[in-house]
Structures are given as structure tokens and as C-alpha cells.
């Protein structure tokens, strides 16, 4: 048993629970010296760097983790998220796509993919990805809102109306916002305004 590895790992997790990312990062780095092939440690360390908005370091670590454990859909999602935060939308879409290929029910990867596609102006693909995210998480107001905006951009008014009706059932504020942002005041009657 590698006692040094376990000592640093336990300390890292403790610091992480206490929301002390600096000491947690140092302890994970020390644990990684004793288990350099651990995808789990790389993911934990990358996650903390991402939380501190050190996206380049987080990206490097998530890439290492996905090379060591290529079937980890969560790590691929996190890699996509970090790349999206860095403005690397095409690379983010690629990582999100790999994540959903491994786990098609990973709704947050569909959502991230849809947002990145919309940011690149590919609203048709964005709508398809956001439809999947909304299907998997029918109460995700943000997914429905951005789906409505994608439909608006694609000039599909009947779809925007359908989204507003659905969204109003569980998130009236976002339904109001969608009506305003899409410039569809003609649909205000659907939600009683």
C-alpha cells in the first residue's frame, strides 16, 4: 500500500470539501507524483483548476485524463466545458460529441454542444442538440429557452410558440424572457400577460 499517495489524497479531498482549492491542488499534485497514471487524480486536479478559471491548465489535465481513460464521458464533458470557456467552440463540440457518443443520455453534454453550436452560428445543429437536452431534462428551463432562441433564429415561429407554452408550465420568468428576447410580444397572451 502506498501510504504517501493515500495521505495526500485524503488531505486533498478534505481541503476540497472545505473549499480550499489552493491546498487541495497542492495535495492532489503530491498524490499524482505517487500515482502518475491515475485518471481520477487528473480529473480531480483539472476540476479544481477549472473552478479557479485556470482553463488552460484544466484543459491540459483533462486531455491527459481522457487519454488514460478514453471511455470517461464525464471527463470528456468537462474537457468540452473548459474548451467552451476558452472560446474554443469547435474543439468543445468535438469533446461534447465524444461524450454523448459514449453516453447518449448525458444531457449536459447535449446542452453544452447546443450552446457552442449556436455561438458558432450553426443554429440547425444547435436546435437538434438542445432538443435532445430538453428531451432528457424536460424541466431544464435554460435548455428550453435556448431551444426557443434557436428556433427563433431559424424562423420557425410555430416551434417558438410550442417552447413558450411548455416553458411557461414550470418557469414563467424564462417564458417571459423568451417572448421579450425573441421579439414575440404577439405570444404574450399564451402566458397571461
N, C-alpha and C positions, 0 to 999 in steps of 0.2 A: 504494500500500500504506500502510495506517495503522500506522505504527511504534509510536505510543504505545499503541494498542489491543493489539498483539502483545506489547509489552514488559510491560504489566500482566497480560495473560492468562498469559503464560509464568511470571511471578512468582507469580501466584495458584495456578497448578497445582503449582508447586514447593512453595509453602507448604502446600498441601493434602496433597501426598504426605508432607511432613514432619509432618503432623498439627498444624499451627499454624493453627488456624481463624481467629483474630483477624487476623493479617496477610493470610491468604488472602481473607477477606471484604473487607478494605480494597482489595486489589488487584483483586478482581472488580468492586467498586463503581467503581473508577477505569476499568477496561476498559469497563464499561457506559456510562460517560459518552461514550465514543468509538463505541459501537455500541448505542444505547438500544433498538433493536428486536430485539436478539438474545435469542430464547427460550432458547438454550443457556446464555448467561450468567445469565439469570434463574433457570433451573433449578439451575445450579451454586451460585449465591448462596443460593437458597432451601434447598437441600440442607444447606449449611453451617449456616444458621440453625436448621434443624430438628435438626441434630446437637447444637446448643448449647441445645436446648429453648426456643428463641425462636419458638414456634409461630405467634404472630400475624403476625410479620414473614415467616416462611416461607410462611404461607397467602397473604398479600398477593402475594408474589413468584411463587408457583406459579400463582395466579389470573392474574397478568399474563402469565406464560409460556403458559398454556393459551389465553388469548385470542389471543396472537400465533401460536400453533401448535396449533390445536384438535384436530388428529389425533394428538397425542402421548399415547399410552396410559400411558407411564411417568410423565409429569408429572401426569396425572390420578390415577394410583395414589398418587403422592406427596402430592398435594393431599388425597386421601381419608385417607391415613395421618395427615397433620398435623391434619386436622379431627377425626379419631377421638381423637387425643391431647388435643385441646382439649375433648373431650366433646360435640362437635357431630356426634352419631351420624347423624342424618338426612341432613345435608349430606355426611358421609363416604360414606354408602351411595350417594348420588347420584353422587359423583365415582367411586367404585369401579364403579358401574353403567355410567358413560360409558366407563371404561377397558376393561371387558370387552366392551362393545358394539363398540369399535374392535379389540380383540384378545382374542377369546374364550379363548385359551389362556394368558392371564395369570393363573396360578394364585394368586399372592399377592393379586391384587385380589379374587378369589372368596373367599379366606381372610379378608381384611380385612372384606369385606362380610358374611360369615357371623358374624364376631365382633361387628360393630356391630349386626347384626340381633338377635343373641342378647342383647346388652346392653340393647336396647330391648324385649326380651320377645317378639319375633317369632320363635319357635323353629322354626316351619314353614319360613319363608323362610331362616332360618339353616341349617337342615339341608340345604335344597336347594343353597345356596351352598357349604357345606362338603363336600357330596357331590361337587360339581364340582371343588373344590380337591383333594380326595383322589383323584379320578379322574385329574386332571392330574399330581399328585405322589403316587403311591402309597406312597412311603416318607416322607411328611411326617407324623411322629408327632403333632405338635400338631394338624394338621387332623383326623386320625382321632380323637384324644382329644376335641376339642370337638364333633366329629360325634357321638361316643358320648354326650356330655353332652346334646346337643340331642335325640337320640333318647330318652334317659332322661327328660328334661323332658316330652317328648311322649308318654310312657308307651308306648314301643314296645320291649318287652323283647327280642324276637327280634332286632331291629336292634342293640341294645346288645351282645348276645351275639356277633353277627357281627363287630362292630367289635373287640371284645376278642380274638376269635380271630385276626383279621387283624393287629391291633396287636402281639400277643404274638410274632408271627413275626420282627419286626425291632426292637421297642422294648418289651421285657418290663417295664421300670420304669414306662412310661406305661400299660401294660395293668394293672399292679397299682394304679396311682393311679386309673385309671378305675373299677376294681372298688370301691375304697375310696370315692371321691367320689360314685359312683352308689349306694352302699349295696348293692352286689350281691355280698356275700360268698358267696352261693349259686353264683356262677360261678367261684370261685377254683380249682375243680378243672380248669377249662379250661387253666390255665396252670401247673399243678403246684405249687400252694401248699397 
